């Protein structure tokens, strides 16, 4: 049976993600992408990002004032309850700017340093993913009710579909492109979705076999990592390490280790 605290945290995360997702979806100007290279649309996206985080943190502060918060847009507070919320109010900012559907709201709750609840909502796909530690991963979307998620059966690595992401620092991107160039002949193909949280949920839903990225932050990973693991995926960083800014790797059990070894051999974690 789900811990009552975890159930409460899940319900709060779901409500906050739903409300923030609606704010971002309904508040996005229809012509936002028209001047995508100018500063004004960037400013609008930043304002929307901040507004979504304020909505989330305000709701949490109202319901659970003693909890800590780590938010991408600076909404960070220390708490005294042992619970900390890790929030990415808009993961996939460039997708949002251009009107692409792959952006998300990601909310995780940690208890004494361990992630116990994760919620990722993808408003333009009409999907929400969630997990509670030990309770499996679930999703709602274009089907009746909740669907329990499970990773695909592991294919041979040369038949694996793997997603990744690229940094916005030129030198780092160049190195990441070289790693991808070396990987592509060894895989079925590589995708670049633009939202780490969505990639991890798609892995959980059986839409990918693996995922890796360098340069992520805690708020990019926290919810999606739990959802992927609860769906049967393995996650980590460099061999023997947890996911981190140096490297995050996730995959079905048969894909994870060979992918992680290749990324180590190719030096995916450094320039």
N, C-alpha and C positions, 0 to 999 in steps of 0.2 A: 504494500500500500504506500502511496506517495506521502512523504513527510508533509504534514500540514503547512509548515513554513514554506517548503518548496512549492506547494500548490498555490499559496498566496503570492509568492514571488512570480510564478508563471502567469497567473491571472493579471497581475499588475503589468508585467512586461508585455503581455499580449494587448492589453488596453492601450498602453503607451505607444507601442509600435503601430497599432491600428490608427490611432489619432494622428500620430506624426506622419504616417504614410499618406493619410487623407489630406493633411495640410500641404504636403509637398506635391501631391498629384493635382489637387484642385487649385493650388496657389501658383503653379508654374505658368508664366505668361506664354500664350500660344506662339508669339514671335521671338521667343528667347534665343533661338539658334540663328536668327537672321544676321545678327552682328556678332557672331561667335568669336571673332578675333579682337573685338574691342573690349574696353574695360567694363562698360556698363552691364553687359549680361553676366560677366564674372561676378560683379558686385551683387547682382540680383541672386545668383546662386549662393553666394556666401551669406546673404541675408536670409535666404530660405533655410540654409543649413543651420544657422544660428537659431532661427525661430523654431525649427524642429527640435533642436536640442533643449531649448528653454521649455518647450512644451513637455518634453519627457522628464527633464530634471524637476520641473515645477510639480508635476504629478507625483513623482517619487517623494519629493520633499513634503508634500501635503499628506501622503499616505504613510510614509515611513521616514520621519524626519531624522532618525538617528543613524540611517545608513550612509555609507560613503559613496562617492560618485567619481568615476574617471570618464570624462567626456572628451571627444576629439576637439570640440570647439572651446575648450577651456572651462567647461562646467565641472570643475573638480573640487570635491570637498572631502575632508576626513570624516569618518563616522565612528561611532562607538558601539554599534550593534554586532559587529563581526560580519556584516553583509556589505558588499561593495558592488555597485552597478557599473558595468563597462559598456559605454554607449558610442555607437557610430550613427549619428542621425541621418547621414546621407552617404552611403558607400556606393561609389560609382558616379562621382560628381560630373565627369566629362560626359558620360552617357546621359545624365540628367540635362546637362547644358544643351546637348544636341537633339534631345527628344528621343533617344534610344531607350528601350524599355528595361534594360538590365541595370537597374539601380535599386537600392534596398535601404531599409532601416534595420539596424542590428542592435539588439539589446541583450546583454548577459548579466546574470547575477552570480556573484561569488560568495561563498560562505567560508570564512576562515581561510581564504586564499585559493579555494578550489571552486571551479565553475560548476554550478549546480543547476542552472537554468539558462537556456538560450532560446531566443526568438528572432527570426529574420522574416520580415515581410517584404514582398516584392510587388508593390501596388499595381504596376502596369501589366503584370502577368496574372494578377488576381490570386496570388499564392502566398501563404504564410507557413513557415516551417517552425517547429518548436521541439524542444527536448528538455527532459528533466533527468538528471544524473541517475542512471540505473533504470530508467523507465522507457527506453527506446526513443526513436525519433519519429515525428509525425508531421503531416502536412494537410492543409486544406487548400482547395483550388477548384479546378474545373471538373470536379467529380463529387459524388454524394458523400457527405460526412468527412471524417478524418481518415487519412490513409497512413498506415504504418510504413515507414521507409526502410529500405534495405539496399545495400550496395549491390551492384551487378556481380555475377560470378566473375572471378578474376580471369582475364584472358592472358595469353602469352604477352610479354611486353611489346612485341612487334605488332600486336593487334590492339594495343591500348590507346584510347583517346584521352589525352592529357591537356589540361588547361593551365595557363600561366598568366602573369601580369608583368608589366614593365614600369620601371621607375621613370620619373620625369626629369631626373638629372642626366644630362647627355652622356657622360662617361659611363655611368652605371647602365644606362640603356644599351650602350654599345656592347658592353660585356654580356649583358643578358641576351642580346640578339645572337652573339656568338655561341653561347650555351644552347640556345634554341636551335641554331643551325646544326650543331653537332647531334642534338637529340632527335630532330625530325626524321632522319633516315632509320632510326631505331624504334619508332613508334608508328601506330596507325596514322596519327596526325596530332597537331597541336591547335588548341583554341585559345583565344584571348577575349574573355568576356567583359572585363572592366570592373567587376565587383568581386572582391575576394569572398565576401560573405555568400553571394549567390553561387559562386563556383563550388564552395564547400557544401552548400545545400544541394546543388545539382549532383555532386558526387554521392551524397546520401540518398538521393532519389534514383540513382542508377543511370544518370544521364552522362556521366563521365567515369573514367576508370582511375584517374589520378589528377593531381593538382600540385603545383609548386610555385613559390614566389619568394623573392628577396625584398626586404625593406618594409615589411608590414609592421603595424603597431598592434598593441593589445586589443584596441577597439575594433580593428579589422578582423581579428581572428576569434575572439572569445566565444561568441554565440555559434558561429559556423563550425568551429572546431568541435564543440560538444555535440552538435547535431550530426556531424559526420561520424564521430566515434560511436554515438548511440545507434547509428544505422549500420555499424559493423566495419567502418573504415579504420585504418591505422593512421595516426598522425605523429609528426615529430619534426625535428629540425635536422641539424647535422647528426650523423650516426651517434646514438646514445643520448641525444639531447632533445629537449622539448622544442616545439615551434617557437621561433623568435624572429627578431628583425634581421638576423643574419640569413636565416632560411626557414621557410615553412614548407613541409611536404605532407601530402595526404594521398591515400590511395586504398583501393581494395587490398585485402591481405596479400594476394599474390603479386600485385603491382608495386606496392609500397617499397619493399626492400630493394628490388633491382633499380627502381627509379631513384631512390635515395642514394644508392651506390654510384650510379652514373653521375648524379648531380655533385657528389663529393669528388669524383674523379675529374669532372670538368671544372671544378672550382666555382660552382654556382654561387657560393657564399661570399666571394670577394672579387675585387677587380683584377 
